[in-house]
Amino acid sequence: MADDLSMTPSRADFEALLNESMGRGDLAEGSVVQGRVSGVEKDFAIIDVGLKTEGRILLKEFGVDESGKPTLKVGDTVEVYLERIENALGEAVISRDKARREEAWTRLEAVFGRGEPVMGSIVGRVKGGFTVDLGGASAFLPGSQVDIRPVRDVGPLMGREQPFAILKMDRPRGNIVVSRRAILEEARAEQRTELVSQLQEGEVREGVVKNITDYGAFVDLGGIDGLLHVTDMSWKRVSHPSQVLAVGDTVKVQIVKINPDTQRISLGMKQLQSDPWDGVEAKYPSGAKLSGRITNITDYGAFVELEPGVEGLVHVSEMSWTKKNVHPGKIVSTSQEVEVVVLDVDSAKRRVSLGLKQALRNPWEQFIDEHPIGSTVEGEVKNATEFGLFIGLDNDIDGMVHLSDLDWSSPGEEALARYAKGDLVKAKVLDVDVEKERISLGIKQLSGDPMSGESFRKGQVVTATVLEVTSGGIEVRFGEDDAPVQAFIRKSDLSRDRSEQRPERFAVGDRLDAMVTNVDKAARRVSLSVKALEMAEDKEAIEKFGSSDSGASLGDILGAALREKASTKE
């Protein structure tokens, strides 16, 4: 029994027998193994990888020679990728392409870890970019990473072996992203650093205009570009670089500044010319009257070129004596020749302040010379406001008639209602303030003040016209036509006879005689009374024609007085 047990194979012996029957025990699916070419049949190579069965690979996976014949021969040793140890036909499933891919991945991972570039060639176009062969591994080249600038035709780059930078690797997903642009930028940076080190600020060089933008021009200084900003092209104003330069022009420039960190080079052309601002204070003293051309108009004013490279600003407040809050473009136009006066010069800040209106006479000064205070002017009502009328005068200036200066007797609001925009009126000049640009006019001053002097005195008899009838009395007007006065006769003053003290017995337009009973010049008020006139007439008749004890009746006396009065009027 013991002998039988000794003849039983152990577990190790069983694994050894199994491996021997299957082939080599160190082989695993999904790995790269070495094999030997045991035969070539038509389009296939028979590869022995040490397994129980052999595998077959298409000859084209191994490449061909210049004559197009396979380079592989019996006995060659090759590395292949073992996909499966045995398929349904009992053959090993192997691949040369996959072996090359695995080799490439291993190699590329090492290169990526060291941060080194890798050689490859663009072999195809895909959505968003291109496919690059990196010696067995396929990578994606985004369109933005082909070149530093957009490339319209990639044809010359296809199939050409060139360096690429690996940006990203993901072996489980089989994803590799590369960049040609990174290689070019690195080479360019090295070249730029070397070229920049050869340049010095203040140095004068010749260059060729490479590109023109809205803000300047890029000039090639021999492998490195510098920016010539539009403000450094000329001392005079340049609206667009194309006014001065064109692509391909050869220009002489001065290196104004070199930024060692960004390696940006600033260039200048005007620095090679004399500065027109030198001695500008002597050339343009304050108060000098000059001629210039409008070069630019803004919301805050207009720029006037006094000479090439020297411009002054006419602020909007200095453009017109009369046009306030108007856009400068409505006063002047670009390229217009104008006369200006120098107001201030600041050579340090390169500023000249100019005045356009100062080149013309102040219209308020001219007005006071032509229309002294007390003179009469005529103008059109421009506007009626709550505080008066604005009258248009010569040279686009206005005068104002205050409410209180419209009429001697009517309230301001009532007098204002009589005027409308466009009415032609006359007025008297009351005051002119040149500094504040104000002209005060008066319409009522054209006629004498009815309340002045002795125009009306207490006891005077006047003839008045009824303007309005109310329950408390009547409103009347009397005096001269050019200086009428209004008054209110109370109901109790309409007659001595109480039965006649009825306002309704009067109508608008009726004329009546009344006596002035009070004159208040301070309040500009005159009091009238019909009753007082009647009583005064009675008293006068009694004194003239007799008294009550003379034997004549009161009726006789009054009758005689009335007859005399009537005959006097005739």
C-alpha positions in Angstrom: 0.0 0.0 0.0 2.9 2.2 0.8 4.3 1.5 -2.6 1.1 2.5 -4.3 1.1 5.8 -2.5 4.7 6.5 -3.6 3.7 6.1 -7.2 0.9 8.8 -6.9 2.1 12.1 -8.6 2.2 15.2 -6.3 0.4 18.5 -7.0 3.7 20.1 -8.2 4.3 17.1 -10.5 0.8 17.5 -11.9 1.4 21.3 -12.7 4.7 20.5 -14.3 3.0 17.9 -16.5 0.2 20.3 -17.4 2.7 23.1 -18.3 4.7 20.7 -20.4 1.6 19.6 -22.3 0.5 23.3 -22.9 3.9 24.7 -23.6 5.9 27.4 -21.6 4.5 28.2 -18.2 5.8 31.8 -18.1 3.4 33.0 -20.8 0.3 35.0 -20.0 -2.4 36.4 -22.2 -2.2 40.2 -22.7 1.6 40.3 -22.6 4.4 40.7 -25.2 6.4 37.5 -25.7 9.3 36.4 -28.0 8.6 33.9 -30.8 10.5 32.3 -33.7 9.4 32.3 -37.3 8.8 28.6 -38.1 7.4 29.1 -41.6 5.9 31.4 -44.2 2.8 30.5 -46.0 1.4 32.9 -48.6 0.4 36.0 -46.7 1.0 34.7 -43.2 4.0 34.0 -41.0 3.9 31.0 -38.7 5.2 32.0 -35.2 6.2 29.6 -32.5 6.0 31.2 -29.1 6.7 28.0 -27.1 3.1 26.9 -26.8 1.5 23.6 -27.7 0.2 25.2 -30.9 1.6 28.0 -33.1 0.1 31.3 -34.1 -0.3 33.1 -37.4 0.3 36.8 -38.3 -0.2 38.6 -41.6 3.1 39.4 -43.2 2.2 43.0 -43.8 2.4 43.6 -40.1 6.2 43.1 -40.3 6.7 45.5 -43.2 8.3 45.0 -46.7 11.5 45.9 -48.3 12.1 48.4 -51.2 11.0 45.8 -53.7 7.8 45.2 -51.8 8.8 41.7 -50.6 8.4 40.7 -46.9 11.5 41.3 -44.8 10.7 38.4 -42.5 12.3 34.9 -43.0 12.2 31.5 -41.3 14.3 31.4 -38.1 13.9 35.1 -37.3 13.1 36.0 -33.7 10.3 38.5 -33.2 8.2 40.0 -30.4 4.5 39.5 -30.6 1.5 40.2 -28.4 -0.2 37.1 -27.0 -4.0 37.8 -27.0 -5.1 34.2 -26.4 -3.2 31.0 -25.7 -5.7 29.0 -27.8 -8.7 29.8 -30.0 -11.5 27.6 -31.3 -9.2 26.2 -34.0 -6.5 25.3 -31.4 -4.2 28.1 -32.5 -2.5 30.8 -30.5 -3.9 34.3 -31.2 -1.0 36.7 -31.6 -0.4 40.2 -33.1 2.7 42.0 -34.2 0.9 45.4 -34.3 -0.3 45.2 -30.8 3.2 44.2 -29.7 4.6 47.3 -31.4 1.9 49.4 -29.6 2.8 48.0 -26.2 6.5 48.6 -26.9 5.6 52.2 -28.0 3.5 52.9 -24.9 6.3 51.7 -22.6 8.8 53.9 -24.4 6.5 56.9 -24.5 5.7 56.7 -20.8 9.4 56.9 -20.1 9.8 59.9 -22.4 6.7 61.6 -20.9 8.1 61.1 -17.4 11.3 62.8 -18.4 9.5 65.7 -20.2 11.3 65.1 -23.5 9.8 65.5 -27.0 9.0 62.5 -29.1 9.3 61.9 -32.8 6.2 61.2 -34.8 4.4 61.9 -38.1 0.9 63.2 -38.9 -0.9 60.4 -40.7 -4.6 61.4 -40.8 -7.3 63.9 -40.1 -10.1 63.5 -37.5 -12.7 65.7 -36.0 -11.1 68.5 -34.1 -7.6 67.7 -35.2 -5.2 65.1 -36.6 -3.9 61.6 -35.9 -0.1 61.2 -35.2 1.8 58.0 -35.4 4.4 57.9 -32.6 6.2 54.7 -33.7 3.4 52.3 -33.1 1.2 54.3 -30.8 -1.5 56.5 -32.1 -1.9 60.1 -30.6 -4.4 62.9 -31.1 -3.1 66.3 -32.2 -5.7 69.1 -31.6 -6.1 71.6 -34.4 -5.1 74.5 -32.1 -1.8 72.7 -31.3 -0.5 72.3 -34.9 1.3 75.7 -35.1 1.7 79.0 -33.3 -0.6 80.7 -35.8 -3.6 79.0 -37.5 -2.5 76.8 -40.5 -4.8 76.8 -43.5 -3.0 73.9 -45.3 -1.6 71.1 -43.3 -0.6 69.1 -46.4 3.1 69.9 -46.3 3.2 68.6 -42.7 1.5 65.3 -43.4 3.7 62.1 -43.2 6.8 64.1 -42.2 8.6 63.0 -39.1 9.0 65.8 -36.6 9.1 66.4 -32.9 6.0 66.6 -30.7 5.4 67.3 -27.0 3.3 64.9 -25.1 0.6 66.8 -23.2 -1.4 63.9 -21.8 -1.2 60.1 -21.5 -3.9 57.6 -20.3 -2.8 54.0 -21.0 -6.0 52.3 -19.7 -8.0 54.3 -22.2 -5.3 54.3 -24.9 -5.4 58.1 -25.0 -2.4 60.3 -25.9 -2.6 64.0 -26.7 0.4 65.7 -28.3 1.4 69.3 -29.4 3.6 70.5 -32.2 2.9 74.1 -31.2 4.7 73.6 -27.8 7.8 72.5 -29.6 7.7 75.6 -31.9 7.1 78.0 -29.0 10.0 76.6 -27.0 12.3 76.9 -30.0 11.0 80.4 -30.7 11.4 81.4 -27.0 15.0 80.3 -27.1 15.7 82.1 -30.3 13.9 85.2 -29.0 15.9 85.2 -25.8 19.1 85.1 -27.8 18.0 87.9 -30.1 16.7 90.1 -27.3 20.0 89.8 -25.6 21.6 91.4 -28.7 19.3 94.5 -28.5 19.7 97.6 -26.4 17.2 100.4 -25.4 17.9 103.6 -27.4 19.4 101.6 -30.3 18.3 102.5 -33.8 17.6 99.6 -36.2 15.9 99.0 -39.6 13.0 96.6 -39.8 10.2 95.5 -42.1 6.5 96.1 -41.3 5.1 92.6 -40.8 1.5 93.3 -39.8 -0.7 96.3 -39.1 -3.5 96.5 -36.5 -5.8 99.2 -35.2 -3.4 100.1 -32.4 0.0 99.9 -34.2 2.3 97.9 -36.4 4.6 94.9 -35.8 8.1 95.3 -37.2 10.4 92.4 -37.9 13.9 93.3 -36.6 15.5 90.2 -38.1 13.8 87.2 -36.5 12.1 89.0 -33.7 9.1 91.4 -33.7 8.7 94.7 -32.0 5.5 96.7 -31.6 5.4 100.2 -33.0 2.4 101.8 -31.3 0.3 104.3 -33.2 1.2 107.0 -30.7 4.9 106.5 -31.4 4.7 106.8 -35.2 4.5 110.5 -35.4 4.3 113.6 -33.2 1.1 114.6 -34.9 -2.2 112.8 -34.4 -2.5 109.5 -36.4 -6.0 108.1 -36.6 -4.9 104.7 -38.0 -1.4 103.2 -38.6 -2.3 102.6 -42.2 -2.1 106.4 -42.7 1.6 106.2 -42.1 2.8 102.6 -42.9 2.0 99.6 -45.2 2.9 96.0 -44.8 6.3 95.4 -46.4 7.7 98.9 -45.7 11.2 99.2 -44.5 11.4 101.6 -41.6 14.0 103.0 -39.3 12.9 102.7 -35.6 14.3 103.3 -32.2 14.1 100.6 -29.5 12.2 102.5 -26.8 11.8 99.8 -24.2 12.6 96.1 -23.7 10.7 94.1 -21.1 13.1 91.4 -19.8 10.2 89.4 -18.3 7.9 89.2 -21.2 10.6 90.0 -23.8 8.3 92.5 -25.4 10.0 95.2 -27.5 8.5 98.7 -27.9 9.6 100.7 -30.9 9.3 104.4 -31.9 9.6 106.4 -35.0 8.8 109.9 -33.7 11.7 109.6 -31.3 14.0 110.0 -34.3 12.5 113.4 -35.0 12.8 116.7 -33.1 10.1 117.2 -30.5 7.7 120.0 -31.6 6.8 120.7 -28.0 10.3 122.1 -27.2 9.9 125.8 -26.6 6.1 125.6 -27.1 5.5 128.2 -24.3 7.5 130.8 -26.2 5.8 130.0 -29.5 2.3 130.1 -28.1 2.0 132.7 -25.3 -1.3 133.2 -23.4 -3.7 135.6 -25.3 -2.1 134.9 -28.7 -4.6 134.6 -31.5 -3.8 131.8 -33.9 -5.2 129.8 -36.8 -5.5 126.0 -36.7 -7.4 123.0 -38.1 -9.9 120.8 -36.3 -8.4 117.3 -36.1 -10.8 115.5 -33.7 -14.1 116.2 -32.0 -15.2 114.6 -28.7 -18.0 115.0 -26.3 -16.0 117.4 -24.2 -14.5 119.6 -26.9 -12.4 119.7 -30.1 -8.7 119.3 -30.8 -7.0 122.0 -33.0 -3.7 121.3 -34.7 -1.5 124.4 -34.4 1.4 122.7 -36.2 2.3 119.1 -37.0 2.7 117.4 -33.6 1.2 120.2 -31.5 -2.5 120.2 -30.8 -4.6 122.2 -28.3 -8.0 121.5 -26.8 -10.9 123.8 -27.1 -13.1 122.7 -24.2 -16.8 122.7 -24.9 -17.3 125.6 -22.4 -14.9 127.7 -24.5 -16.5 127.1 -27.9 -19.4 129.6 -28.0 -20.6 132.6 -26.1 -24.3 131.7 -26.6 -24.6 128.0 -27.4 -24.6 126.2 -24.1 -24.9 122.5 -23.5 -24.5 121.8 -27.2 -22.3 119.0 -28.6 -19.1 120.4 -30.1 -19.9 118.6 -33.4 -22.8 121.1 -33.9 -20.5 124.1 -33.6 -17.4 122.9 -35.6 -16.5 120.1 -38.0 -13.4 118.0 -38.6 -10.8 119.6 -40.9 -12.4 123.1 -40.4 -10.0 126.0 -40.3 -10.7 128.1 -37.2 -9.2 131.0 -35.3 -8.5 130.4 -31.6 -6.9 132.2 -28.6 -4.3 130.6 -26.3 -5.7 130.4 -22.8 -3.0 128.3 -21.1 0.1 126.3 -21.9 1.5 123.4 -19.8 4.6 122.1 -21.6 5.3 119.4 -18.9 1.9 117.8 -19.5 2.0 118.7 -23.2 -1.3 120.5 -23.1 -2.5 123.7 -24.7 -5.8 125.1 -23.7 -7.5 127.1 -26.4 -10.6 129.3 -26.7 -12.8 129.5 -29.8 -15.3 132.1 -28.4 -12.4 134.4 -27.2 -11.5 135.0 -30.9 -14.9 136.7 -31.2 -16.1 139.8 -29.4 -18.2 139.2 -26.2 -21.8 139.7 -27.4 -22.8 141.2 -24.1 -20.1 143.8 -24.3 -21.1 144.5 -27.8 -24.8 144.8 -26.8 -24.1 147.3 -24.0 -22.0 149.4 -26.5 -24.8 149.4 -29.0 -27.8 149.5 -26.6 -27.0 151.5 -23.5 -29.2 151.3 -20.4 -32.4 153.2 -21.0 -32.5 152.5 -24.8 -35.3 150.7 -26.5 -34.9 147.3 -28.2 -37.2 145.1 -30.2 -37.2 141.3 -30.3 -39.2 138.1 -30.5 -40.6 136.3 -27.5 -38.5 133.1 -27.3 -40.0 131.6 -24.2 -42.5 132.4 -21.4 -41.7 131.0 -18.0 -43.3 131.4 -14.6 -41.0 134.3 -13.7 -41.1 136.2 -17.0 -40.4 136.5 -20.7 -37.2 135.8 -22.6 -36.8 138.1 -25.6 -34.4 137.2 -28.5 -31.9 140.0 -29.2 -29.0 140.5 -31.6 -26.1 138.0 -31.8 -28.2 135.1 -30.4 -28.4 136.5 -26.9 -31.6 136.8 -24.8 -32.9 139.4 -22.5 -35.4 138.7 -19.7 -38.5 140.7 -18.8 -39.4 139.9 -15.2 -43.1 139.5 -14.2 -42.9 142.7 -12.2 -41.7 144.6 -15.3 -44.5 143.7 -17.6 -47.3 146.0 -16.6 -47.7 148.9 -14.1 -51.2 148.0 -13.0 -52.0 144.3 -13.9 -50.7 141.4 -11.8 -47.7 139.7 -13.3 -49.4 136.4 -14.1 -52.3 138.3 -15.8 -49.9 140.4 -17.8 -47.8 137.4 -18.8 -50.9 135.7 -20.2 -51.2 138.4 -22.8 -47.9 137.3 -24.5 -47.2 134.2 -26.7 -44.1 132.7 -28.2 -43.2 134.4 -31.4 -44.8 137.8 -30.5 -42.7 140.8 -31.5 -42.3 143.2 -28.6 -40.5 146.3 -27.6 -38.7 146.7 -24.2 -36.4 149.1 -22.4 -32.9 148.1 -21.4 -32.8 148.2 -17.6 -29.4 146.5 -16.8 -26.6 144.5 -18.4 -24.3 142.2 -16.4 -21.5 141.2 -18.7 -19.8 138.7 -16.3 -23.1 136.9 -15.5 -24.2 137.3 -19.2 -27.6 138.7 -18.2 -29.7 141.5 -19.7 -32.7 142.8 -17.8 -35.5 144.4 -19.9 -38.7 146.1 -19.0 -41.9 146.5 -21.0 -43.9 148.7 -18.6 -41.0 151.1 -18.4 -41.8 152.2 -22.0 -44.6 154.3 -20.5 -44.5 156.5 -17.5 -45.5 155.2 -14.1 -49.1 156.4 -13.6 -48.4 156.4 -9.8 -45.4 158.7 -10.1 -45.4 162.5 -9.5 -48.8 164.2 -9.3 -50.6 162.1 -12.0 -53.4 161.5 -9.6 -54.3 163.4 -6.4 -56.9 163.2 -3.8 -60.1 165.1 -4.8 -59.3 164.8 -8.6 -62.3 163.8 -10.8 -61.6 161.1 -13.4 -63.6 159.3 -16.0 -63.4 155.6 -15.7 -64.5 152.6 -17.9 -66.2 149.6 -16.3 -64.1 146.4 -16.7 -66.1 144.0 -14.4 -69.3 144.0 -12.3 -69.4 142.0 -9.1 -71.8 141.8 -6.2 -69.5 143.9 -4.0 -68.8 146.7 -6.5 -67.3 147.4 -9.9 -63.7 147.2 -11.4 -62.8 150.2 -13.5 -59.9 151.5 -15.5 -58.9 155.2 -16.0 -56.0 157.4 -17.0 -54.0 157.6 -20.2 -54.1 154.8 -22.7 -50.3 154.1 -22.5 -50.4 154.1 -18.6 -53.9 153.1 -17.4 -54.7 152.5 -13.8 -57.2 150.0 -12.4 -59.4 150.6 -9.3 -62.3 149.1 -7.5 -65.3 151.1 -6.5 -67.1 149.6 -3.6 -70.9 149.2 -3.7 -71.3 151.8 -0.9 -69.4 154.3 -3.0 -71.5 153.9 -6.2 -74.0 156.6 -5.2 -75.1 158.9 -2.4 -78.6 157.5 -2.8 -78.8 154.1 -1.1 -81.3 152.9 -3.7 -78.8 153.6 -6.4 -75.9 151.6 -4.8 -76.6 148.6 -7.1 -73.6 147.4 -9.1 -75.9 145.6 -11.6 -77.1 149.0 -12.9 -73.7 149.2 -14.6 -72.5 147.1 -17.6 -69.0 146.4 -18.8 -67.8 149.2 -21.1 -70.0 151.9 -19.3 -68.2 155.1 -18.6 -68.7 157.1 -15.4 -67.2 160.0 -13.4 -65.7 159.4 -9.9 -63.6 161.2 -7.4 -60.2 160.1 -6.3 -60.6 159.6 -2.5 -57.2 158.1 -1.7 -53.8 157.5 -3.4 -51.4 154.8 -1.9 -48.2 154.9 -3.9 -46.5 152.3 -1.9 -49.3 149.8 -2.5 -49.9 151.2 -6.0 -53.6 151.6 -5.2 -56.1 154.4 -6.0 -59.5 154.6 -4.4 -62.5 156.1 -6.3 -66.0 157.1 -5.2 -69.0 158.2 -7.2 -70.7 159.0 -3.9 -67.9 161.5 -2.9 -68.2 163.2 -6.3 -71.9 163.7 -5.9 -71.5 165.1 -2.4 -68.8 167.4 -3.5 -70.9 168.7 -6.4 -73.8 169.3 -4.0 -71.6 171.3 -1.7 -70.2 173.4 -4.6 -73.8 174.2 -5.9 -74.9 175.4 -2.5 -71.9 177.6 -2.2 -72.4 179.1 -5.6 -76.1 179.4 -6.0 -77.2 180.2 -2.5 -77.9 178.7 0.9 -81.0 177.1 2.4 -81.9 180.4 4.3 -81.8 182.5 1.1 -85.3 181.6 0.2 -84.2 179.2 -2.7 -85.1 175.5 -2.3 -82.4 172.8 -2.6 -84.0 171.6 -5.8 -83.7 175.0 -7.3 -80.0 175.3 -6.3 -79.2 171.9 -7.8 -81.2 172.5 -10.9 -79.3 175.7 -11.5 -76.0 173.9 -11.0 -76.9 171.1 -13.4 -77.9 173.6 -16.1 -74.6 175.4 -15.8 -72.7 172.2 -16.0 -74.6 171.1 -19.0 -74.0 174.4 -20.8 -70.3 174.2 -19.9 -70.0 170.8 -21.6 -71.8 172.2 -24.7 
